[in-house]
Amino acid sequence: MKLDFRLTGLVGSLLLAATAQATNGYFTDAVGAKSAGMAGAGSADPAEVMIIATNPAGLAFVHDSLEVGLEVFSPDRSYTTSASLANGNGGAFTIGPNALSSANKFFPIPYIAWRHQLDAQDQLGIAFYGRGGMNTKWVGGTATFDPDGPGPAPVSRLPGTYGTGIAGVDLMQGFLNASYVHTFDERHLALGVSLIGAMQRFEARGLGAFAGYTETFAASGGNVIPTALTNNGHEMSYGGGVAVGLEWRPVQQWAFAAAYTSKMYMSKLTRYADLFAGGGSFDIPASATLGVTYKPSAPLAVSFDTQRIWYSGVSSVGNPVANLFACPTAGAGGTSLSSCLGGPNGPGFGWRDMTVFKLGMRWRIDPAWTARFGVSHGTQPIPSSQVTLNILAPGVIQDHIAVGLTHHDSGGGQFTAAFTYAPNHTVVGPNTFDPTQTITLRMHQYILDVGYAWP
């Protein structure tokens, strides 16, 4: 079949859609409606062209089709801060006490994918999709601190989570994936490779209180106010990487899959060079997936997947906030300019590497209907010691429960719907800049996926 270029409007919608996916950290649990119905499991049991977002080799085991889909993502993020004994005195930075919920709660995320059989052993696939991001908007609240630093002037209570108005971040990520797969051994083994182009759109607001802890300010001896820290609108970043994958089916009942996606090396966010480590560097972490599927009978398949995400490999994500105390202007006796905000070793969100375990089941009820079910559990990427900056990105979700249903129509088309619930999870820890205060991050979410595939 030929790719229908009338659907390029969907591509444009994808690249403009604001994502807010804070599921496994800020990676989505699944890409594609069928995968969503199994909570992301099934890399060794591909059922849709969008498998190339997880394992390009899976393209060998699906049929030629054009797929479009839409995910409606609804996260509920909130934070509370306790009373403080310091209340901004003695160099403390006290947040609140506040009890706020993020203002943004609904986000549509489209995708499109296409597969073409080149010959008996070779397949080509192309897909556009979103696969990560975060979005928060904290309206209200207060922060109490001394805007002029330690000295005789009294502390001030100023509006906003960090004392400079509405706070939050908006990160959108979109991907163009072109995949090639070759099969061996009478189609029992497939090897695939993807070239992936990536783009990001980012904005940060309400972080002006941290201007004195930037490399720009410290290096100038306190004479230059940073202009690339916050409230600079949206900025685009571009880059890419590669993915490789294999799938092996030694016998009819068993299938195995493995895939690796490299770090996406992205152009710097120059409008936020005073915020992110390395002068605005914000690459996309590498990840890997291992999967196995057992088919005890023709209608039934049970899949188990393990995914690893290396957040620590990106300094602006993995560096701990405590790095800031080595900055000369932090008041802790530090002498390292590189440890200030924006420096090569500047503070980040302090996220740990994450491992996610996914279990899913596919059941072909009859020729017209297929049901899916899945659960997943991930390790917590945000340590309790890192809650202060993670008010901006409270991706604390660890568990997902999903169900899905596919209808196979008489013409060969397939309509799929899936629903995912991520139960409430909390992370509690001290305010890095006021240890007498406790911060609690909370999050739960709902996700609805729908998709249609044309033969």
N, C-alpha and C positions, 0 to 999 in steps of 0.2 A: 504494500500500500504506500501511498505518497503522503508526506506531511502536509497537512492543510494549513497554509499560511494565513487563512482567515482567522486562525486562533492566536495570532501574534498579539492581539489585544490582551490575552490572558498573561502573556509574558510581561507586557508593560505593567499590568496590574500587580504582578508579583514583585517587580522591582520597585514599585512605589508603595507596596503595603508595609505598614509598620508592624514588625513582629514583636512579640513580648514573651517568647517561649522560655520560661524558666522551669524546666522540668527536671532533667538530669544535669544540674547546674544550669547552664543556659543552652544545652543541647536538647533537641527534641527527643522524646522517647521513641518515636516512630516517624517515618516519612512515607506517605501513601495510606489510603483508607483501609486497605486489607491488612497492612502491617499494623496500623493503629488498633484494629480489632483484636490483635494478639499482643498488645502492649510492647510492640517492637520485636517480638520473637519471630523466628521463621527465616533467618538468613539462609538456612539450608533447605527451605521449602518455599521457594519464590512463587508468588502467585500474581504479580503485577510488574509492569515495566519499571516502576519506581524503586524496585529492588536495587537498581544501580546506585542509589544514594547510600546504600549500606554495603552492598557487595556486587561489584560489576559482573562477576562471573555468573551470578544468578540469571542474567539476561538470556543465557543459553537454554533455560528451562521454562521460558514463558513464550507465548505466541506473539506474532506480529500484531500490534495494536497501537492505537492512539488513546492516551488516558488524560483526563482532566479531573481535577479535584479541588475541593475547598475545605480548609480547616477553620473552624470558628473556635477561638481559644479564649477562655474566660478565667484569668487568674484573680485570686483575692489575696492581696498582700497587705499586711498591717505590721505596725511595731508599737511597742510601749516602752517608756523609760520610767524608772522608779524615781522617788525623791532622792536628793543628793545631800550629803553632809557639807560639801564644798560650795555648792551654788555659785560656781564661777570664780571663787576666790583662790588665791594662792597659785595662779596659773592654770587652774582647772577650766575645762570647756564642758559645761553641763548642758545636756540636751533635755529641754522640758523642765518638769515631767510632761511628756506628751503621750497621747494615745491616738494614732492616726491610721487611716486606711488610704492606700493609693487610689488616686482618682480614676485611673485608666483600667477598664475591666473587660473590654471586648475587642478582639482583633481578628479580622479575616485574613487568611493566608492561602492564596491559590497555588496550584502547581499544574504542570503539564509534562507529559513524557511520551516518547515515541520509540518504537522498536522496529527494525527491518532485518530480515534474513538475507544476507549477502549471497551465501551459497550453502552447501550441505554442512559446512563446519564453522562458518563465520557469521557473526551477528554484529549489528551496530545499534546503539541506543543514544538518545539525546534527551535531556531532562532539564527543566528549570524549576527550582524549588527554594523555599526558605528552610533553614535548618538550625536556627538558633537566634538568640537575641534577648534583650531585656528592656523593660520599659516601666518606669515608676514616675509618679508625680505626687509629691507630698505637699499638700496645701494646708497652711496653718502651722500651729506649733510655735515654740520659741526655743532659743538657746541663750544661755547666760555665760558671759565671759568678759574679759577685759580687752576691748578692741585695740588698745594701745600697748598691750603687753603688761607684764608685772610692773607695778609702780604705785604712786599715790592716788591715781584716778580710780574712782569706784567702778565696779563691774557694771555691765549693761545687760538688760534683757532685750533681745532683738528678735524680730519675727522670722519664722522659718526654722526648719529642722536644724540647719547649721548657722542660723542667725543672719542669713542674707536672702530672705524671701523664699519663694517656691523652690523646692529642691527636687532633683531627680535626674535620671538619664533616659535616653532613648537610643537603643541600638537595634538596627535592622541588618540582617544578613541574607543575601541571596546568592544562589549558585547556578552556574551553567555547567552541566556535566555531559561530556561526550565520551562514550564508552565503546570499546571494541572487545569482542570475546571470541576465542577460538576453542573448539572442542576436540577432544582426543578419545581414543579407545572406544569407538562406537558411541560417543556422547555420554560416556560414564564419567568423564573428567572435563572440566571447563576452566580455562584461565582467562581473566579479564583485566583490563587496564582502563583507567579513566583519566582524562585531562580535565581539570576543574578550574574554571574561572570563578572568582569570588568578588563580591562587592559588599561594602558596609556603609551604613549611614549612621552617624553618631551625633548626639547633642548632650551636653551636661548643663545643669542650671543650679544656682543656689549654693555655690562652693566658694564664694569670695572670701570667707573667713580664713581659708587656708593659703591666701596669697603670700603671707609672710614665711611660709615654709617651702617655697618653691626654689629651685636652683637659680632661677633668674633673680629673685629678690636677694637670696643669700650671697650670690657671687658679686652683686653690686654693692654690698655693704649696707643694704637696706635702702638704697636710693632709687631702685627701679621697680615699679609695680608691674607684675606680670599681666600680659594682655591675652595669653593663650591658655587660660585656666578654666573659665566658665562663662556661660551666657553668650556664647559666640555663634549660636544657631547650629543648624545641621551641616555636617561636612561629610563628603564622600571619601572612601578609601577603596583601593582596588588591588587585587593580587590573585594568587592561585596556588595550586598544588596538584598532587597526583594521588590516585588510589589504585591499589592492586587487590585482586581477590581470586580465590579458587573455590570450586565446588566439586566434590567427589562423591559418586554414587556407586560403591562397590557391589551392592546387591540391591534388590528392589525395596527392601524394608528400611534401609539405612542411607542417610545422606549426611555429609559433613561439609562445613564451609568455614573459610577464614578470609578475613579482609583487613587491610590497613589503609588508612587515609593519612597522608602526611600533614604536617603543619602547613597552614595556608599563610604564605608570606605576603603581608599586606603593606601598601604604601602608608606612610605616617599620617596621622591626623594632626596637621600642623596648627590648626586652630585650638588644639588641646595639648600642645607640646609641653605646657607647664603642669599638666595633670598626669599624663601617663608616663611611666618609666621609659627611658630611652628617647625622650623628646617627642612623645606622641605615638610611640610604637604600640600597635594593638593587633598582633597576629592572631590567627584562629588555631586552637590547639589540635594536635594530632590525636587520632583515635584508632582503635582496633576492635574487631569483633570475631569471636569464635562461635560457631553454631553447630548443633546436631539435631537431626530429625529422625524419629522412628515412626514407621507406618505399620501398625499391627494388622490393618486391613485396608482395602482400597479406599473406603470413605473417610478414614480417620488418620490424622497425623498429629504427633505430639513433638513440639520443638523446644529446645533449651538453648539460650544464647547468653554469652558473657561479653560485655562491652567495657573497654577501658578508655578513659579520657584523660589526657595528660595536661591538665590545667597548669601545673607547676612549670611547664615548659614555656609559658608566656609570662614574661616578667610583670607586665602590667596587671595580669590576673593573679599570678601565684605569689608575688613578693608580699611578705607580711607588712602590716601597717607599722609595726615597731621599727622598721628601717628608718622611719622619719626621725627617730630620736637621735640618730647620728648626724642629722643636718645641723649646721652651726647655729641656725636661728631657732632651733626647737627648744632651747633653754635647758638642755640635758647635758651640756658639755661636749657635744659632738663636734667633729671637725671635718666631716666628709660631705663635700658638696654633692658628690654623686648619689648620696642617700636622700637628698631633698626631692620633693615632688618634681617630676620631669627629668630627674637625673638617671644615669644608667642603672643605678641600684635603688631607684626611688620606690616608695611604698606602692603596693597594689591592693587587691582585695583579699589576698592571703588564702586563696582557694587551694585545697589539696586535690591531688589526682583522685579520680572517682572510678569505681567499679560498679557496674550495673548487671544484675542477674534477671533474666527474662524467661518466663515459662508461658507457652501458648499452645492452644489446641485448635485444629481445623477439622470440621466435620461436614462432609458432603451429605446433607439430609436426603436429597433426591436430585434428579437432573436439573431442577429449577432453583434450588436453594442450598447455600453453604453458610454454616454458622461458625463463628470464631469467638474465642475467649482467651484472655491473657492477664497475667500479673507480672509486675516487675518490682525489684527492690534495689536501691542504690545506696552506696555508702555516702555519708554526709560530706559535701565539699567545703562547707563553711565551718571552721573551728569556732568554739565559743569565744576564743580570744580575738576574733576578727569581726565582731558584730558591728562595730562603730561605722566603718565605711560601707559595710554591706547593707545598711539601711537603703542605700542606692540600688543594690542588686540582691534582694533577699531570696536567692534561689535555693531554698532549704528543703524542697520536696524530695522525698525518698521513695515513695511507693505509688504505683499506678494499678488500677483495676479497669479492664477494658472488655467490651463485648462488641461484636460486629456481625453483620448479615449481608450476604451477597445474593442478588437475584440474577439468574442467567436467563435472558430472554430468548425467544425462538430464533431471532436473527443473529445470535452470537454475541450480542452486547451484554455488558455486565454492569449493574448498578450496585454500589456498596455503600453502606452506612456503618459508622462505628461511633461508640461513645466511650469516653475515658473519664474516670474520676480519680483524682489524686487527693487522698485524705490529708487533713490538716497536720502540719508538722511545725515544730517550734525549735529555735535555737536560742539559748539564753547565755549571756556573758557580760563581763564588765565593760563599761565605757573606757576605751583606751586612754582618753584624755581626762577622765574623772573616775578613778577606780572605786569611788564611793557610790557610784550609780550603776544600776543593772539595766541592760537593754534586752528586750525580747523580740525576736523576729518570728512572724507567723505567716504561713501560706497554705492555701488549698486551691484547687482548680478543677474546672470542667472543660472537656474538649469534645467537640462534635466534628467528625470527618465525614464527608460525602465525596464519592467519585464515580465516574462512568468511563468505561473502556469500550471503544469501537473496534471491531475485528478488522 
